[in-house]
Every structure is written in C-alpha cells, then in structure tokens.
Amino acid sequence: MGWNDFSLPAIGERHDNEDGTSRQAELALCRPGEEVRLVREPENPHDRMAVAVVSCRGIKVGYLKRDRAVWIGSKIDRGYDVRAIVERVKGSHLLDAMLGLVMRVNMDGEEPELSFSAAVRSKPALRLHPIGLTSRPAYTGPGTGPA
C-alpha cells in the first residue's frame, strides 16, 4: 500500500444531482479500485471552495467535507497531481441502504492502492431478491447461513 495514501469519506451522497442523475444509483455501480476524480467547483453557489467527487463514468457522487475541500482544493489549484479511487461503498451489502463513499487518495501523483481488506471486499456476490437479482453484493457475514 502506498505510504502516502489515505482514506477519505465523501459527503452529500444522498442528494440527487442538478441534472437529475442519482448519486445513489451511481454509487451502486461503483467498485473498489475504480478511479474517481476530485474536481474543484469555484463557481459553486453554496461554497466556492467545493470539491466534487466524480465517478469514472462522469457522474457526480458527492463532495469532500469543507475542511478537506479547502486543503485538497488548494493543492489541486497549485497543480498537485491528486488521484483517488473507490476504497469501498458503505452500505452496499445491505438491501435498500443509503450508500456512502470512502476513497483512497494520493496527492503525490501516484495511483492509490487498496488495502488488503478492501481488495477482499471488492468481489461482490449477486443477491436473490423477491423481485429478482439485485446489483448489490449479498451480505455474507455471521448469521447468514442456514438456521
């Protein structure tokens, strides 16, 4: 694992985007190791220091918390090569849960690396739902075996 990599959660994942796209639907497609882009939004009417988190498919999935946006946004403005990947999608193992994003970030121009535990979690299983198969991984933890 890169020694300069760190984990960072996103915020605002529960809101839909201005163009009507669903951040929750996009997060359901995200997998550990996928690239996400951190994009400054100086014209954001709510916060001129805002840094959006954009999936590899070009859909906004959230933002950085303001204190982190000020720090990381200033690095982006000064030309630092800031890179990020999906570390995990919180709630992806629970049916109909509100999803959240945790990223691995590197500000030295290197590709962030997943930890071993995140890499193990990256192999989703399909879950049978009364309506059909879901795209979310099944929870396979304690108490899920036969009764």
C-alpha positions as semicolon CSV with decimal commas, in nm:
position;residue;x (nm);y (nm);z (nm)
1;M;0,000;0,000;0,000
2;G;0,129;0,344;-0,088
3;W;0,269;0,511;0,220
4;N;0,123;0,848;0,115
5;D;-0,227;0,708;0,055
6;F;-0,507;0,792;0,296
7;S;-0,878;0,714;0,331
8;L;-1,133;0,990;0,295
9;P;-1,515;0,978;0,307
10;A;-1,738;1,178;0,076
11;I;-2,047;1,371;0,187
12;G;-2,375;1,457;0,015
13;E;-2,423;1,115;-0,144
14;R;-2,794;1,106;-0,059
15;H;-2,878;1,407;-0,278
16;D;-2,954;1,389;-0,650
17;N;-2,751;1,597;-0,894
18;E;-2,868;1,919;-1,057
19;D;-2,914;1,734;-1,389
20;G;-3,143;1,477;-1,224
21;T;-2,891;1,191;-1,211
22;S;-2,899;0,982;-0,895
23;R;-2,584;0,974;-0,683
24;Q;-2,720;0,663;-0,510
25;A;-2,773;0,479;-0,840
26;E;-2,419;0,568;-0,949
27;L;-2,270;0,458;-0,617
28;A;-2,443;0,120;-0,661
29;L;-2,230;0,076;-0,976
30;C;-1,900;0,177;-0,814
31;R;-1,649;-0,094;-0,728
32;P;-1,332;-0,082;-0,516
33;G;-1,033;0,022;-0,721
34;E;-1,230;0,231;-0,973
35;E;-1,095;0,579;-1,034
36;V;-1,285;0,880;-0,903
37;R;-1,190;1,237;-0,990
38;L;-1,174;1,525;-0,744
39;V;-1,296;1,834;-0,929
40;R;-1,282;2,190;-0,797
41;E;-1,607;2,387;-0,829
42;P;-1,509;2,755;-0,772
43;E;-1,843;2,866;-0,920
44;N;-2,045;2,654;-0,673
45;P;-2,307;2,895;-0,528
46;H;-2,300;2,722;-0,186
47;D;-1,923;2,705;-0,138
48;R;-1,655;2,849;-0,368
49;M;-1,402;2,602;-0,216
50;A;-1,617;2,297;-0,306
51;V;-1,450;1,984;-0,444
52;A;-1,685;1,742;-0,619
53;V;-1,625;1,366;-0,637
54;V;-1,697;1,232;-0,987
55;S;-1,716;0,862;-1,078
56;C;-1,523;0,701;-1,364
57;R;-1,850;0,723;-1,562
58;G;-1,861;1,102;-1,522
59;I;-2,144;1,118;-1,264
60;K;-2,105;1,331;-0,951
61;V;-2,141;1,109;-0,643
62;G;-2,072;1,362;-0,367
63;Y;-1,832;1,621;-0,231
64;L;-1,541;1,650;0,008
65;K;-1,620;1,784;0,353
66;R;-1,540;2,157;0,364
67;D;-1,222;2,135;0,575
68;R;-1,082;1,867;0,343
69;A;-1,202;2,057;0,034
70;V;-1,009;2,368;0,140
71;W;-0,690;2,165;0,194
72;I;-0,714;1,936;-0,111
73;G;-0,867;2,205;-0,334
74;S;-0,573;2,435;-0,267
75;K;-0,337;2,153;-0,370
76;I;-0,535;2,100;-0,693
77;D;-0,524;2,476;-0,761
78;R;-0,144;2,472;-0,720
79;G;-0,105;2,189;-0,972
80;Y;-0,062;1,889;-0,743
81;D;-0,146;1,560;-0,911
82;V;-0,422;1,442;-0,676
83;R;-0,556;1,093;-0,754
84;A;-0,835;0,893;-0,592
85;I;-1,003;0,554;-0,619
86;V;-1,306;0,391;-0,460
87;E;-1,198;0,216;-0,141
88;R;-1,546;0,097;-0,051
89;V;-1,912;0,181;-0,084
90;K;-2,067;0,193;0,262
91;G;-2,399;0,007;0,286
92;S;-2,352;-0,186;-0,039
93;H;-2,401;-0,516;0,144
94;L;-2,745;-0,411;0,275
95;L;-3,058;-0,415;0,061
96;D;-3,209;-0,066;0,013
97;A;-2,948;0,100;0,238
98;M;-2,837;0,460;0,186
99;L;-2,495;0,430;0,021
100;G;-2,183;0,626;0,108
101;L;-1,837;0,651;-0,046
102;V;-1,493;0,607;0,109
103;M;-1,198;0,687;-0,119
104;R;-0,824;0,619;-0,116
105;V;-0,642;0,941;-0,206
106;N;-0,282;1,016;-0,305
107;M;-0,154;1,371;-0,358
108;D;0,191;1,279;-0,493
109;G;0,083;1,177;-0,844
110;E;0,088;0,805;-0,766
111;E;-0,201;0,566;-0,810
112;P;-0,362;0,499;-0,470
113;E;-0,370;0,134;-0,367
114;L;-0,641;-0,064;-0,192
115;S;-0,563;-0,220;0,142
116;F;-0,580;-0,600;0,154
117;S;-0,915;-0,596;0,338
118;A;-1,069;-0,357;0,082
119;A;-0,944;-0,577;-0,203
120;V;-1,106;-0,884;-0,045
121;R;-1,438;-0,697;-0,014
122;S;-1,425;-0,599;-0,382
123;K;-1,563;-0,930;-0,509
124;P;-1,943;-0,880;-0,495
125;A;-2,193;-1,166;-0,496
126;L;-2,538;-1,139;-0,650
127;R;-2,826;-1,147;-0,407
128;L;-3,165;-1,301;-0,477
129;H;-3,439;-1,052;-0,405
130;P;-3,815;-1,124;-0,419
131;I;-3,834;-0,911;-0,735
132;G;-3,521;-1,065;-0,893
133;L;-3,146;-1,028;-0,878
134;T;-3,006;-0,710;-0,730
135;S;-2,685;-0,540;-0,836
136;R;-2,573;-0,505;-0,478
137;P;-2,347;-0,764;-0,319
138;A;-2,502;-1,005;-0,072
139;Y;-2,406;-0,981;0,293
140;T;-2,214;-1,296;0,380
141;G;-2,124;-1,225;0,739
142;P;-2,215;-1,406;1,062
143;G;-2,573;-1,523;1,095
144;T;-2,641;-1,554;0,722
145;G;-2,609;-1,930;0,693
146;P;-2,887;-2,190;0,733
147;A;-3,080;-2,166;1,058
